[in-house]
Structure formats: C-alpha cells, structure tokens
C-alpha cells in the first residue's frame, strides 16, 4: 500500500516547522540558538532548555522493550494526539470519513468532529463483537480510517484476531487498533504483526498499566512513512522535558509495572466474584482490561447512591448495548472492598 495515496493533498506538500533542535541534536555545546534563558530556570528542575522534539532517548528505550524499530514509534501528548493527527493527515474535511464501532472510546468521534470529518458508526453486536459484514458493507471510497478499540472501552473485551486481520487485508485505508488496555489482556499485542501490514497503526499509552496518566504520554506504532507524517505535522515540542525524563525512569522498572498488572488482575478476579453474589447485579461482562462493565437492575439509582457514599464509578447506561450498565475501574484492595460494602448497602433500597 502506498501511504502517499491516502494522504490529504495539502499534507503531501506541507513543510514542517524547523526548530533549533532539528538543526543540532547534540547534548553538549554552548546553546545560543533557541532564544532560551541561558541563566537557568526559576524551577528547581533544569527546564530552561527545549526538549528533544523527537524524544529519541525514550524511543530507543521503548524500541528495546517493544521489539520494534525507533523509526516505527510516535510519541504524543496522550494517545489523543495521535488520534487527532491521523485524522488530520489522512482525511479531507467535509469530504472523507472515519469508521468507528460504538460503544467505544469517545475521542475518535470528538477528533473527527473537530476536524470536520464524517463518522460512519457501525455498532458492535450486543455481545460487543465486530459485526464484520456490516462493517465491510459500510466502507466506501470516502472511508480512510477504521478505529478498533481492543480491549474495548467500555465493554473490556478483545476483538477477534481473524476479524481484525480480515479488515487489515481487505481495507485500503488505515486500521487503527487502540491497545490502551492491552497489558491487562491474555491476548498478544498487534505490535507483533506491525511488519505484516503497511496500513496497521497500534496505539498504546503510559496512562494505564504504567500508572502515569498524569504525564499524558501516548504511543503510536506504524510503518516508517506513517510515523514521518505524524512527526511532520505535530507541534514542534509536543512532549515536554519532564515527561520525557519521567518516561525514561519508569521504563527502567518494567518489573514493577508487571507486578502492578498482576495485582490489578487479582483484584479484578476478586471484584468479579463479589459482584456476582449481589442481587442488584444482573451481569458482569468478561474483561481483558483494568475495569468491568456491570449491568445492574437499576443502574442510575445505584450510581447516584454510590456517589452519595463517595464511591465514584462511570454511568455508561446511555450507550448502545449498555443499558443499565456502570463501568467500574479496578481499584486497590481497600477501595474494592469499600465498593462491595457500599453496593450491599445500596441494594437494600432498590
């Protein structure tokens, strides 16, 4: 597949902003090129210099960890930046479309709407699987990107490998697989197939398993030409120096990340067991994420009463196939027990 054929015409000829750090990438020297404050910073941290605009050290470390080449990695201000840039680069406003499969992550539509790009919605089946025939029938010449959230938010399930592979092989645009919750899944990441498909983009994040949501650091993995496009149109210094430094530190401690994932999976199993004993719970959906989608007899009443007890969950009952459903993040052992105790009190009154 030729990525150039998918690009918007103005992006093909777009000239990127050239920063001072594009022209000199070394760490040593007398830096008089970027109009920085040479005296230092008011902050105790050394923040008077601009960060590496391409996050080379972080990408090199990630490349080792993920077993991909650094040139196949884009880092952004959360995964949302990559979503926005993909739509901005490949979809002509008011002419072309993306395809999403609700219920799913809401930022796909938000970014499309902001870029004045159409959205074709093909709902998942009631058990939250891809309706493959419906998707294929909905693809047109205007469809440029397909977004697949796997594990899906809010349902928590992984999408079938053979279904996703069929779309990757048949669709002439980009297939974006959002793996924000992949660390909590038993299934392998699509990163292992990155070299098999020119049109595959995989999104991951530091916000979930790594526990770094406050950093706002997202990852996109794709073939080199797609990554070059994203680097061309991003803001010059899109990932700040503090975030890059923190990322390098946490990447040295993958062992702790894996331990946290194991602990979360243990608490997820605890919650599933306890929730299934409650009369107000009608169904706990299978999950490969760090949250559970739970159907209650009266979700809105449960939600409001939990809120009064300062136990905050997410009401998803307004989404398709999610009637009377609350999304519950797996917390600490203490937090999860507080949830169960609160639900036992709540069900006395519903």
PyMOL commands that set and color helices and strands:
alter all, ss='L'
color gray80, all
select helices_A, chain A and resi 3-6+9-12+20-23+56-66+70-72+79-90+107-114+132-138+161-170+182-184+190-196+213-215+224-233+241-251+254-275+299-308+333-349
alter helices_A, ss='H'
color red, helices_A
select strands_A, chain A and resi 73-77+97-100+118-121+143-149+174-178+200-205+217-221+281-284+291-296+314-315+325-329
alter strands_A, ss='S'
color yellow, strands_A
deselect
rebuild
show_as cartoon
